[in-house]
Amino acid sequence: MLDELLVFAAVVEHSSLNKASSALNLSQPALSRKIAKLEAELGVQLFRRAGKRLELTRIGQTTYEYAVEVRQRHFRYLQTISGQREGGRTTVLIGASLTTLQTTLPELIRMMTGAHPEADIKAVTGKTHEIVSLVRERKADFGLVASMIEEDAQVRCVPLFDDHLELVLPRGLYVEGAAPGAGLRIADLDGMPMILFAKGTWYRTMIDLLFEKYGLRPDVRMEIDSFEAILRLMHPCRAGALLPRSYLRDQLLKDNDLIALPVPELEETKRTTSLIHPDPVAMSPSIRLWIDEIASYFNRVNR
């Protein structure tokens, strides 16, 4: 039943039989048979169809929570025997693209070390194509990239969450011309004092394209390639900034006395952060479970 429970958890977390099939390297009919076998063994219905979507039944939700617990225990067991076999701690090497370095990677490492303090986690960074090469050549166990990667026989792609830029302002900063109580529009950024990312960065390229599309000319006070520096300088410069939503945790905003304001047009900057990994057949069982656990974590926190 262990295999069926792990497959069931993956289907729930990918919200799609097709995506789970790709991630698990199983044909969709084989995956469906495993779900049917689990339902038969338990004597319950785990999913109900709502149009083209699969929804968990009440018993399905309880079974999913149990499956996650089983997966975590199984993972700890594999980590323990791996460490004993190798005479030390298990090492995991993550490749992270430069875009994910300041946003997703710190949160991922906190989650991994919090759940499994016995693991020795290492990371290397580079441009997206360099991370793809590291994973393809099996020089990294898996990678984090801020885009969807076209899959092939050697690299698989698991989307984790969608992200887009948000307007961040020092608390109390008056936005000239904004209609009281009406929220902000993209036109309100015209002439606004702003700190932007340095030219040549992916975020700056996206921002420049957005400004060009809407004919905006903000008052650029500084150009910096550091999230932390931008946060610290917004109050002294009395300037706003465009930062990725995934970076803007509530406590971070509170600690820096900042507010994030929705601007509908900024949703055009959407980009998908993904986990990439080798063909599952070539991965160790513990790495496959790491990937399932990471997908599960981001599925929970971004619901």
Stockholm file with secondary structure:
# STOCKHOLM 1.0

chainA/1-303         MLDELLVFAAVVEHSSLNKASSALNLSQPALSRKIAKLEAELGVQLFRRAGKRLELTRIGQTTYEYAVEVRQRHFRYLQTISGQREGGRTTVLIGASLTTLQTTLPELIRMMTGAHPEADIKAVTGKTHEIVSLVRERKADFGLVASMIEEDAQVRCVPLFDDHLELVLPRGLYVEGAAPGAGLRIADLDGMPMILFAKGTWYRTMIDLLFEKYGLRPDVRMEIDSFEAILRLMHPCRAGALLPRSYLRDQLLKDNDLIALPVPELEETKRTTSLIHPDPVAMSPSIRLWIDEIASYFNRVNR
#=GR chainA/1-303 SS CHHHHHHHHHHHHHTSHHHHHHHHTCCHHHHHHHHHHHHHHHTSCCEEEETTEEEECHHHHHHHHHHHHHHHHHHHHHHHHHHHHHTSCCEEEEEEEHHHHTTHHHHHHHHHHHHCTTSEEEEEEECHHHHHHHHHTTSSSEEEESSCCCCCSSEEEEEEEEECEEEEEETTCCCTTCCTTSCCCGGGGTTCEEEEECTTSHHHHHHHHHHHHHTCCCEEEEEESCHHHHHHHHHHHTCBEEEEGGGCCHHHHHHTTEEEECCGGGGGGCEEEEEEEECGGGSCHHHHHHHHHHHHHHHHHTC
#=GC SS_cons         CHHHHHHHHHHHHHTSHHHHHHHHTCCHHHHHHHHHHHHHHHTSCCEEEETTEEEECHHHHHHHHHHHHHHHHHHHHHHHHHHHHHTSCCEEEEEEEHHHHTTHHHHHHHHHHHHCTTSEEEEEEECHHHHHHHHHTTSSSEEEESSCCCCCSSEEEEEEEEECEEEEEETTCCCTTCCTTSCCCGGGGTTCEEEEECTTSHHHHHHHHHHHHHTCCCEEEEEESCHHHHHHHHHHHTCBEEEEGGGCCHHHHHHTTEEEECCGGGGGGCEEEEEEEECGGGSCHHHHHHHHHHHHHHHHHTC
//
